[in-house]
């Protein structure tokens, strides 16, 4: 069996406003191949007024979780 290459290493989770909820989940996530792509998406969602969180997708290491209170700091960090 061939090794599976991980395509997406970052996610951004967006809080769905109460009036737009369609089921049990109040958040929707998008996956990205790079931290830079995730940051671009996050910036656009923040500009639209959304609350977001982000992080790395398992089994990517090192593991990173960025909560809503840490998003602005994460967005200001230089990509590695």
Secondary structure as UniProt FT lines:
FT   STRAND          10..15
FT   HELIX           18..20
FT   STRAND          27..32
FT   HELIX           35..47
FT   TURN            48..49
FT   STRAND          52..56
FT   TURN            58..59
FT   STRAND          65..66
FT   HELIX           68..70
FT   HELIX           71..76
//
